[in-house]
Amino acid sequence: MIIAIDGPAASGKGTLACRIARHFGLAWLDTGLLYRAVARDVRAAGHSLEDALAAAAAARALDPATLDDPALRGPGAGDAASIVARIAEVRAALLEFQRAFAHRPSGAVLDGRDIGTVVCPDADVKIFVTATPEVRAQRRYQERKNRGESVTYEAVLEDIRRRDERDAGREAAPMQQARDAVLLDTSDLDIEAAFDTAVGVISRKVGQRGHP
Ligand code: CDP
């Protein structure tokens, strides 16, 4: 059982993917962390994020054991990730790890931008989670404020718009809803309602409520 969850920044897909994985007893991979970690490693090696050779080398050398680094959630990490994520060689280098994770016998939930379209086109269930940029910015602003960061709503909205444009506009595996994905707009849904809707979608798809 493979569940693919895609969507733009701060759409709620991470929280949703985590809860879905727990509910159905599946492993979970937040694929955004891979791109965040590549950006971290490119910078740590003293290279520019635009340096395709350095970024591809960092992607090939990525150690998945470093994905729990709290710095990957820090300010600027998402924006930096979206710069290296445009590079086709970076994406190619990360593909095998993601596919191997997805195809484990016990099943998996992966969330990102291209899971339903490129990484797991054969996923059993695909959900594209979205919300208006303003709602997403408000959520991310609250999250960052709660972590004690000094940040404004306007700056967060600007970051989200820039990232949407970069992720949807790139040539390599752009963010898009797979043709067979179910659209879940969470603009007017809290996490509980979004979770219930997603569980309903998954249970219908797999034909047996609760146990895919
Ligand atoms: O949590 P948030 O939605 O803000 O970001 P994320 O999922 O951690 O992704 C960070 C960046 O990595 C995105 O803006 C994308 O540019 C890139 N990414 C991607 O290109 N493909 C994926 N499957 C996951 C993330």
Residues whose N, C-alpha, C, O or C-beta is under 5 A from the ligand:
A	BS01	CDP	P8 A9 A10 T31 G32 L33 Y35 G78 A81 S82 A85 D111 G112 R113 D114 R163 D167
